[in-house]
């Protein structure tokens, strides 16, 4: 450990999960960045999976991919958006990774003669991850979110590591923020502080006394509530901060700073107060609330009941709408119900000013997505296809415009892929980095744009780098036939071997990309493709 100036902030959660610890951590980090501090972050996930790459979106939301190909928790997307900085594998730690690393070392004989235990071996590994990130990034502040809820058995080693770090580094260099629910009881019409008290009691049992409590509530929090939490949890009243549910997550930094959270942090660590410049966030919130042009974008997917499955896309659309002075409404169309010709689902396409098909895996819902892509093409509705959405657009074009005979195959799984889209062949796999693994193309890949296309005009450059997470590729065997029928290849890998972007030049705005541009969109700096897609949607609405 050589970064002796870094200050460490742990964010924990209590009462229930899903309170928004990630948003809280990201917002505090954004405030510190607005004070011109260098901020880095780690998400500690207590589950035993090595990463969330194989988890169902129903269980864990979207998988957020970093430039280096690391598959991570969706909260890292919040961190990148709020910090406007690309993260790395240093930001992602799971219990599965810790145990795997420790057991590999044990098998190689590193701990001969010793009994391997949670304390000190697991806790030491956790602390090593924190110290390594602080050293390699040179951060002034390291934000660390501990996943799950205080009291979860799998989270105890992380709390113990957090306790040990204050013991090792001193009071001024480690700060604890606790996010806990203040539930509303309808029958008595009141908010109850007891759950927060119990949660803090559990935290104190782990040897941690919170320095700041964020009281999450769906109803207004009064001074009486704050005083009661302060008294029973032994936290100064100015450090008990309401965290109400609000319409835009980008208002959270502004809300926290309204209660002088930066001043509380600076006082704790003993440095002179700095005033954060939150004007850009205030302007963004104003734009989101006061959009002039009302537009509807219909997303066609399989995980429509779980908003977190597409959270980066939603946030990218919001940022793009704000940049275009648009009031955004997102409708969800279930791809399987479209296959069944459900009238309600089809009405969501007919009222749309834009249609977006996101990434995904497997056969389920594929025909519904193809039908939606055809509807967008034939009705001249702006279309944006992401990853699988590009492949869907290619299949639809092959079937109904190029009229390739074998394009009518309904197979779309790892055993018998669709003929127009295929598993990457061996000669193309050589492009993959050794640590990307299996047949997935992960992380940042360069793309060469073709002049005169929508994509080239959006990016206004010849070379870009975008993040990927997919197994299928555009089949070059059909490239000439599809291009001669009018499907434009707008972007490729630098050597031209892999197709990255397809467009339909006869359509006002019809773009499909093999990558995930949503991962690089920022609230204060929307992604060019999303920005111009929404621009086309506004034009279509007028």
LINHUGI-V244005 format. One record per run of one state. SS is the DSSP state (~ for helix, > for strand, _ for the rest). FROM is the first residue (numbers start at 0). TO is the last residue. Records with the same first field share a line. If there is no record, write none. Layout:
SS = FROM-TO / FROM-TO
This chain:
_ = 0-5 / 14-19 / 33-37 / 45-50 / 54-55 / 60-62 / 65-69 / 72-73 / 83-87 / 107-116 / 137-139 / 146-151 / 169-169 / 181-182 / 185-188 / 191-192 / 205-210 / 217-221 / 233-235 / 244-247 / 258-259 / 269-277 / 289-291 / 301-305 / 323-324 / 339-341 / 350-352 / 357-364 / 378-380 / 386-386 / 400-403 / 408-419 / 423-424 / 429-432 / 436-439 / 449-452 / 459-461 / 470-470 / 474-474 / 484-485 / 492-497 / 504-508 / 513-515 / 520-520 / 522-523 / 525-526 / 541-541
> = 6-13 / 38-44 / 63-64 / 70-71 / 91-93 / 140-145 / 173-180 / 183-184 / 189-190 / 211-216 / 239-243 / 292-300 / 325-333 / 353-356 / 381-385 / 420-422 / 440-448 / 462-469 / 471-473 / 486-491 / 498-503 / 509-512 / 521-521 / 524-524
~ = 20-32 / 51-53 / 56-59 / 74-82 / 88-90 / 94-106 / 117-136 / 152-168 / 170-172 / 193-204 / 222-232 / 236-238 / 248-257 / 260-268 / 278-288 / 306-322 / 334-338 / 342-349 / 365-377 / 387-399 / 404-407 / 425-428 / 433-435 / 453-458 / 475-483 / 516-519 / 527-540
